[in-house]
Amino acid sequence: MLRFFIAFCLLTLSYKTYASELEAFIAAEQEATWAAFKIDDILQSGGKISATLVYEARKHLGQVAVLAQELKSEDADAELAFQVQKLESAYRLHRTYLVMSPKLRTFFRDQWTDPGAGLTPFREFLRLNLYPRHAEYLDKKLRAYAKQEHPDSDAHAVIVASMPYGLVTHKHSLTILTPGYVPVVAGFRDMGIDLWTMFSNKVSGIYGNVVGKVKWRQGWLKDNEKALEMFRASLKPLDLIVNKTGNKLTDLNIPGNFGHAAIYLGTEEQLKQLGLWDRPEFKDYHRPIRQGLLVMEMTRHGLGFASLEETLEADEIAVMRVDAVAKGERDLMELYTHALAQRNKTYDFNFDANTTTRITCTEFVAQTFDFLPWGSNVILGRHAITPDHVAQMVQDENAGVELVLYLKGGAKKRVQQLDAEAFRQLIR
């Protein structure tokens, strides 16, 4: 009697584990699908994709890949059910993200090649499950199962309700579910988009590099000790910085008042007080910070670090603080990780906020603070985030961003500290 009871309990536990694992996998697939529909709706309406939505899609696709690896069983029927479900999910997600909508396909292909997107596990999931030989193998397994079904098996309902089983019982081969290729670069349309993107980015890059060297005077705040002292005293880790370099030709090409945006990293002492300095993820920051390079920024030369003195080589500068960061409502290390994920990216001379493989200075800030409600302007058919959009966060009640310091320089080392109202009038 005791043995029967133990066996019954183990069987029940095994079924619950089997069912819960499968349910979690299917739920992750559904969430990834909903994220795709949300993104596509925005793309079809010509809107800008929020960084939060992008991270949501990445997260659920990552969960699909991780949970797929955990769907394993020593029971033959359960393992067949898992393999069938993974093939069906891979087919649906491949069609959703890469087949049904040309705009979503273009968007996702950019995400796919983004080194900071973390989609390699999902790509491997598609490759393994949509491989034609794997489909042929499952085809034989399902045909054998159809001849000798096991209705008493816990996995039976899953198998017979699946799309692959329906195809097999209706005399179709499972290879029709495989796209023939898994890499996302395929077809003349993809190649045309890639070539046009590369060409326009190259031409714009040449222009940007030329005008970026044109400067007719020093910034009004350069070498101003009073401004430097006020600037340094106001800063806390992960503060947002915008500045205006009215002495450079590049600023004349940027809509609005400000021309550049960056993020303050913090000094060694400040980061130790926050308990971040000795975190292993932070080791890449140690060297530049100890050298006094406390500002992380994206320039036309790539992602790098600048000193406070270099950042202050401007006519105006403003420091802003995100309330959620100041109040400890956000994981600071997660934000630093988001910033680090942008390494090895090149500058986005197309100024397209809906792509992430190339980024501008403002897109770097937006990718790091993905939870903020970023605005954008449509410029030449593309959504662009300008430095003024960063500054305008202080006017958005939903953003929770406050102005900490606003300095305006002038001739003869003159410096003014202006209040929030003057700042709002400037960026309105």
C-alpha positions in Angstrom: 0.0 0.0 0.0 2.8 2.4 0.9 4.7 1.6 -2.3 1.5 2.3 -4.3 1.0 5.6 -2.5 4.7 6.7 -3.1 4.4 5.7 -6.7 1.2 7.7 -7.1 2.8 10.7 -5.5 5.8 10.5 -7.8 3.6 10.1 -10.8 1.5 13.1 -9.8 4.6 15.2 -9.1 6.2 14.2 -12.4 3.0 15.2 -14.3 2.8 18.6 -12.5 6.4 19.3 -13.3 5.9 18.3 -16.9 2.8 20.4 -17.2 4.3 23.5 -15.5 7.4 23.4 -17.6 5.4 23.2 -20.8 3.0 25.9 -19.6 5.9 28.3 -18.8 7.4 27.7 -22.3 4.1 28.3 -24.1 3.5 31.4 -21.9 6.9 32.8 -22.9 6.1 32.2 -26.6 2.8 34.0 -26.2 4.4 37.0 -24.5 7.1 37.2 -27.2 4.3 37.1 -29.8 2.3 39.9 -28.2 5.5 42.0 -28.0 5.9 41.5 -31.7 2.4 42.6 -32.4 2.8 45.7 -30.3 6.0 46.6 -32.2 4.5 46.0 -35.6 1.4 48.1 -34.7 3.8 51.0 -33.9 5.9 50.5 -37.0 2.8 50.3 -39.3 1.5 53.7 -37.8 4.9 55.3 -38.3 5.7 55.6 -34.6 8.8 55.3 -32.6 9.5 52.0 -30.7 10.2 52.6 -27.0 13.3 51.0 -25.5 11.1 49.4 -22.9 9.1 47.5 -25.5 12.4 46.4 -27.2 13.7 45.0 -24.0 10.4 43.3 -23.3 10.6 41.5 -26.7 14.2 40.5 -26.1 13.4 39.3 -22.6 10.6 37.0 -23.7 12.6 35.6 -26.7 15.4 34.9 -24.3 13.0 33.1 -21.9 11.8 31.0 -24.8 15.4 29.9 -25.6 16.2 29.1 -21.9 13.0 27.2 -21.2 13.4 25.2 -24.5 16.6 23.9 -23.2 14.9 22.8 -20.0 12.1 20.9 -21.8 13.7 17.4 -21.6 12.4 14.1 -20.4 13.5 10.5 -20.2 9.9 9.4 -21.0 9.7 8.9 -24.7 6.2 10.3 -25.1 6.9 13.3 -23.0 10.1 14.0 -24.9 8.2 13.7 -28.2 5.6 16.2 -26.9 8.4 18.6 -25.9 10.1 18.3 -29.3 6.8 18.8 -31.2 5.9 21.9 -29.1 9.4 23.4 -29.7 9.1 22.9 -33.4 5.7 24.5 -33.5 6.8 27.5 -31.4 9.9 28.0 -33.4 7.8 28.0 -36.6 5.3 30.5 -35.2 7.9 32.9 -33.8 9.9 32.8 -37.0 6.8 33.7 -39.0 5.7 36.4 -36.6 9.0 38.2 -36.4 10.6 37.5 -39.8 7.9 36.6 -42.4 4.5 38.2 -41.8 5.5 41.9 -41.7 8.3 43.4 -43.8 8.7 46.3 -41.4 8.9 44.1 -38.4 11.3 41.9 -40.2 13.6 44.9 -41.0 13.4 46.0 -37.3 14.1 42.6 -35.9 17.0 41.9 -38.3 18.6 45.0 -36.7 18.0 43.6 -33.3 19.3 40.2 -34.3 22.7 41.6 -35.2 22.9 43.9 -32.2 25.7 42.6 -30.0 24.0 44.0 -26.9 20.6 42.4 -27.6 21.5 39.0 -26.3 19.5 37.1 -28.9 22.1 34.5 -29.7 20.4 31.8 -27.6 17.1 32.5 -29.4 18.9 32.3 -32.8 20.3 28.9 -31.8 16.8 27.9 -30.7 15.5 28.6 -34.2 18.4 27.0 -35.9 18.1 23.7 -34.0 14.3 23.4 -34.3 13.8 24.6 -37.8 16.7 22.6 -39.2 15.1 20.5 -42.1 16.8 17.2 -40.9 15.4 17.7 -37.4 11.9 18.2 -39.0 12.4 14.9 -40.9 13.4 13.1 -37.7 10.3 14.3 -35.9 8.2 13.4 -38.9 9.2 9.8 -38.6 8.7 9.8 -34.9 5.2 11.2 -35.2 4.2 8.8 -38.0 5.3 5.9 -35.7 3.4 7.4 -32.8 0.2 7.8 -35.0 0.3 4.1 -35.8 0.5 3.2 -32.1 -0.9 6.0 -29.9 -0.6 6.0 -26.2 -3.8 7.6 -24.9 -3.0 6.8 -21.3 0.2 9.0 -21.6 0.2 12.4 -20.0 1.8 13.8 -23.2 -0.9 12.3 -25.5 -3.2 15.3 -25.5 -0.3 17.7 -26.3 0.9 15.6 -29.2 -2.4 15.0 -30.9 -3.4 18.6 -30.5 -0.2 19.9 -32.1 0.1 21.4 -35.6 2.9 18.9 -36.5 0.8 15.9 -35.6 -2.1 17.3 -37.7 0.2 17.7 -40.7 1.5 14.2 -40.4 -1.9 12.6 -40.1 -3.0 14.5 -43.2 -0.1 13.2 -45.2 2.1 16.3 -45.1 5.8 16.5 -44.4 7.0 18.5 -41.4 9.7 20.1 -43.6 7.0 22.5 -44.8 7.4 24.2 -41.4 11.1 24.9 -42.0 12.0 28.1 -43.9 14.9 26.5 -45.7 17.2 29.0 -44.0 17.4 30.3 -40.5 19.8 33.2 -40.8 17.7 36.4 -41.2 19.7 37.9 -44.0 18.0 36.6 -47.2 16.4 37.9 -50.3 16.9 41.0 -52.5 14.7 43.2 -50.3 17.0 42.5 -47.3 20.1 43.2 -49.3 18.6 46.3 -50.8 17.8 47.7 -47.3 21.2 46.8 -46.0 23.0 48.4 -48.9 20.9 51.6 -48.6 21.4 51.8 -44.9 25.2 51.3 -45.3 25.4 53.9 -48.1 23.3 56.6 -46.3 25.2 56.0 -43.1 28.6 56.3 -44.9 27.7 59.5 -46.8 26.2 61.1 -43.6 29.3 59.9 -41.7 31.7 61.6 -44.1 29.7 64.8 -43.8 29.6 64.5 -40.0 33.3 63.9 -39.7 34.1 66.9 -41.9 31.8 69.4 -40.1 32.8 67.9 -36.8 36.3 69.4 -37.2 35.0 72.9 -37.8 35.3 75.1 -34.7 35.8 78.9 -34.7 36.4 79.6 -31.0 36.6 77.9 -27.6 33.5 77.1 -25.6 32.5 79.9 -23.1 32.8 77.5 -20.1 36.2 76.1 -21.1 38.8 76.5 -18.4 36.3 78.3 -16.2 37.3 77.2 -12.6 34.1 78.5 -11.1 31.9 76.6 -13.6 34.0 73.4 -13.1 33.7 73.6 -9.3 29.9 74.0 -9.5 29.6 71.3 -12.2 31.7 68.8 -10.1 29.8 69.6 -6.9 26.4 69.0 -8.5 27.1 65.5 -10.0 25.9 62.2 -8.7 26.3 58.7 -10.4 24.0 58.2 -13.4 23.1 61.9 -13.8 22.2 63.0 -17.3 24.2 65.7 -18.9 23.4 67.9 -21.9 25.6 70.7 -23.3 25.6 73.2 -26.1 28.7 73.8 -28.2 27.7 76.9 -30.1 31.3 77.2 -31.3 31.1 74.1 -33.5 29.4 73.6 -36.9 27.9 70.3 -35.8 25.6 72.1 -33.4 24.0 74.0 -36.3 22.9 70.7 -37.8 21.1 69.5 -34.7 17.5 70.7 -34.0 17.0 72.6 -30.7 19.3 74.3 -28.3 21.5 71.5 -27.0 23.8 69.5 -29.2 25.1 66.6 -27.0 24.0 64.2 -24.2 26.0 62.0 -21.9 25.9 60.1 -18.6 28.0 60.8 -15.5 29.5 57.6 -14.1 30.6 58.7 -10.6 34.0 58.9 -8.9 35.6 55.9 -7.2 34.5 57.3 -3.8 30.9 57.8 -4.9 30.7 54.3 -6.3 32.2 52.7 -3.2 29.5 54.5 -1.1 26.9 52.9 -3.3 28.5 49.5 -3.0 29.2 49.2 -6.7 32.9 49.7 -7.1 33.9 46.1 -6.2 31.1 44.5 -8.3 32.7 42.2 -10.9 30.5 43.8 -13.6 32.1 47.1 -12.8 35.7 46.2 -13.4 35.7 47.7 -16.9 35.0 51.2 -15.4 37.9 51.2 -12.9 40.6 52.4 -15.2 38.9 55.3 -16.9 37.4 56.5 -13.7 40.7 56.5 -11.9 42.1 58.6 -14.8 39.4 61.2 -14.2 37.3 60.1 -17.2 34.0 60.3 -15.4 31.5 60.9 -18.3 30.4 58.1 -20.6 29.3 59.3 -24.1 28.8 58.2 -27.6 30.6 60.3 -30.2 31.2 59.9 -33.9 34.4 58.0 -32.9 32.4 55.5 -30.8 31.5 54.9 -27.2 34.1 56.3 -24.8 34.9 58.3 -21.7 35.5 62.0 -21.2 36.7 64.2 -18.3 34.6 66.8 -16.6 36.9 69.4 -18.2 36.3 68.1 -21.7 32.5 67.9 -21.1 32.6 71.5 -19.9 34.2 72.7 -23.1 30.8 74.2 -24.1 28.7 77.4 -24.0 26.0 75.9 -21.8 25.6 72.8 -19.7 22.8 71.2 -17.7 22.7 68.3 -15.2 19.5 66.3 -14.6 18.7 63.6 -12.2 16.3 60.7 -12.6 14.1 60.5 -9.5 13.8 56.7 -9.7 17.6 56.4 -9.5 18.0 59.0 -6.8 15.3 57.2 -4.6 16.8 53.8 -5.1 13.8 52.5 -7.1 16.0 51.3 -9.9 18.8 48.7 -9.9 21.9 50.9 -10.5 24.0 48.0 -11.6 21.4 47.1 -14.2 21.6 50.6 -15.6 25.4 50.4 -15.8 25.0 47.0 -17.5 22.7 48.6 -20.1 25.3 51.3 -20.7 28.1 48.7 -21.1 25.9 46.7 -23.5 26.4 49.6 -26.0 30.1 49.0 -26.3 31.5 48.1 -29.7 28.7 49.9 -31.5 29.4 52.5 -34.1 27.8 56.0 -34.4 24.4 56.1 -36.1 24.8 58.8 -38.8 21.3 57.9 -40.0 19.9 59.1 -36.7 17.3 56.4 -36.6 16.1 55.7 -33.1 14.3 52.5 -34.2 17.6 50.8 -34.9 20.1 49.7 -32.2 23.2 48.3 -33.9 24.3 51.9 -34.4 23.5 54.6 -31.9 23.8 58.4 -31.4 24.7 60.1 -28.1 21.0 60.5 -27.2 20.2 56.9 -28.3 23.0 55.7 -25.9 21.2 57.6 -23.1 17.8 56.3 -24.1 19.1 52.7 -24.3 20.5 53.0 -20.8 17.4 54.6 -19.3 15.0 52.5 -21.3 12.2 53.1 -18.8 11.9 56.8 -19.5 9.2 58.1 -22.0 11.5 59.3 -24.7 10.2 61.7 -27.3 11.4 62.0 -30.9 11.2 64.0 -34.1 10.6 62.6 -37.6 13.6 63.7 -39.7 13.9 62.5 -43.3 11.4 59.7 -42.5 13.2 58.5 -39.4 12.5 59.0 -35.7 15.4 60.9 -34.1 16.0 61.6 -30.4 17.7 64.9 -30.0 19.6 66.3 -27.0 16.6 68.6 -26.5 14.4 65.5 -26.0 16.7 64.6 -23.1 16.4 68.1 -21.7 12.6 68.1 -22.1 12.3 65.2 -19.6 12.2 67.8 -16.9 8.8 68.9 -18.2 7.3 65.5 -18.4 5.6 64.6 -15.1 5.6 60.9 -16.0 9.4 60.9 -16.5 10.4 62.0 -13.0 13.5 64.0 -14.0 14.6 67.1 -12.2 17.0 69.8 -13.2 20.0 69.9 -10.8 22.2 72.6 -12.5 22.1 74.8 -15.5 25.1 76.9 -16.4 25.5 79.4 -19.2 28.8 80.9 -20.1 29.8 84.2 -21.7 32.8 86.2 -22.8 35.5 87.0 -20.2 34.9 83.8 -18.2 31.4 85.0 -17.2 29.2 82.2 -15.9 25.5 82.3 -15.0 23.6 79.8 -13.0 20.0 79.9 -14.3 16.9 78.4 -12.6 14.5 75.7 -13.8 12.1 78.2 -15.3 14.7 79.7 -17.6 15.7 76.2 -18.6 12.1 75.2 -19.4 11.6 78.4 -21.4 14.7 77.5 -23.4 13.6 74.0 -24.4 9.9 74.6 -24.8 
